Amino acid sequence: MLKIGLLGAGAIGRILATALDRGKSSGPHIDAELIAISDQDCERAQQLSSQLSTHPAIVSIEEMIEHAELAVEAASQAALPEFVPKALARRRDMLIMSVGGLLGHEDWFRQANEQGCRIYVPSGAIAGLDGIKSASIGSLTSAMLTSRKPVAALQGSKYVVDRGLELDRLTKETVIFDGSAEEAARAFPATSNVAASLRLAVDPSIPVQVRVVAVPGGTQNVHQIRVQGEFGCLSVDVENVPSKANPRTSQLAAFSAIATLANLTRSLRVGT
Ligand SMILES: NC(=O)c1ccc[n+]([C@@H]2O[C@H](COP(=O)([O-])OP(=O)(O)OC[C@H]3O[C@@H](n4cnc5c(N)ncnc54)[C@H](O)[C@@H]3O)[C@@H](O)[C@H]2O)c1
């Protein structure tokens, strides 16, 4: 049984931990056990642990990485500069949800390769990465993501604050950002993981263009991907229901982390 450690007892961490706990009775069978939780908010971690049948230990990041066989990050981009080097130093496999924090850190990928550890990046809040990876075996000509987000999900983001954008005043859908996936990851650290996942799935020589559209009165995070190349053309639309615990996070993101864990512990793996 795979021993899992969790960094982050928030919206995603809670759903993931509950699924691992429930897996012992119902739901998708995942041959894994959550053995430790780490969070800068100890009270939140304690509360989550107390709701689980196995009562995982509340520990520091170092201890979690030391005891786990797979260290799951569901915290923040800001956590990665501490979490990833520590996991690499212990040769731990990792699952990363704050994907935007991986961009620009090709050194981590190189070290993981040298250390023989794996970095898993779940599809998160989008679909279609399987097809895009297959398509990337041939040549691609363009990759584009348009993300439509409720104003509430964009308020307070670095980009909106730095530019003093008054999103409350918008009366219709408005493109507030048009740039590269790398720029999107810096501009919207909490909501650009989809752009980052697409960036990682596509050959680095192909630019990934990202548009962010603010939707007044919107209730869903809607992502539209369009990729063209030798294989033909691929379009994917996902309309995501935001998680109740964190409106910036889509429920699908947590489900995708669970599906990745299930895939890891199963002998039959479907999809690219
Ligand atoms: N890959 C995707 O498609 C996708 C989709 C949604 C969210 N995410 C990302 O996943 C991460 C978790 O999302 P969430 O909705 O569960 O967030 P959340 O804010 O609900 O919970 C995050 C938890 O991590 C803790 N935390 C944050 N930084 C920490 C640090 N440096 N050290 C220790 N603990 C720390 C917080 O105290 C909190 O309990 C976020 O970075 C989010 O942007 C990824």
The ligand as a Gaussian input file, in Angstrom:
#p B3LYP/6-31G(d) Opt

LIG

0 1
 N       -3.670000      21.986000     -11.255000
 C       -4.841000      22.626000     -11.301000
 O       -5.553000      22.633000     -12.314000
 C       -5.308000      23.338000     -10.072000
 C       -6.651000      23.672000      -9.950000
 C       -7.050000      24.319000      -8.783000
 C       -6.136000      24.673000      -7.800000
 N       -4.823000      24.358000      -7.981000
 C       -3.801000      24.743000      -7.015000
 O       -3.728000      23.778000      -5.983000
 C       -3.291000      24.418000      -4.769000
 C       -4.257000      24.075000      -3.633000
 O       -5.539000      24.571000      -3.957000
 P       -6.677000      24.660000      -2.837000
 O       -7.901000      25.173000      -3.512000
 O       -6.728000      23.395000      -2.063000
 O       -6.094000      25.834000      -1.927000
 P       -6.597000      26.272000      -0.457000
 O       -6.206000      27.700000      -0.326000
 O       -8.008000      25.890000      -0.251000
 O       -5.690000      25.379000       0.525000
 C       -4.289000      25.477000       0.537000
 C       -3.796000      24.984000       1.893000
 O       -2.367000      24.927000       1.829000
 C       -1.823000      25.640000       2.932000
 N       -0.575000      26.268000       2.462000
 C       -0.452000      27.210000       1.517000
 N        0.843000      27.541000       1.354000
 C        1.551000      26.792000       2.232000
 C        2.925000      26.687000       2.549000
 N        3.845000      27.443000       1.930000
 N        3.304000      25.797000       3.510000
 C        2.383000      25.049000       4.157000
 N        1.053000      25.113000       3.901000
 C        0.652000      25.970000       2.946000
 C       -2.873000      26.654000       3.352000
 O       -2.744000      26.974000       4.731000
 C       -4.168000      25.914000       3.045000
 O       -4.620000      25.144000       4.130000
 C       -3.241000      25.928000      -5.074000
 O       -1.923000      26.332000      -5.373000
 C       -4.100000      26.062000      -6.307000
 O       -3.728000      27.166000      -7.117000
 C       -4.409000      23.681000      -9.076000

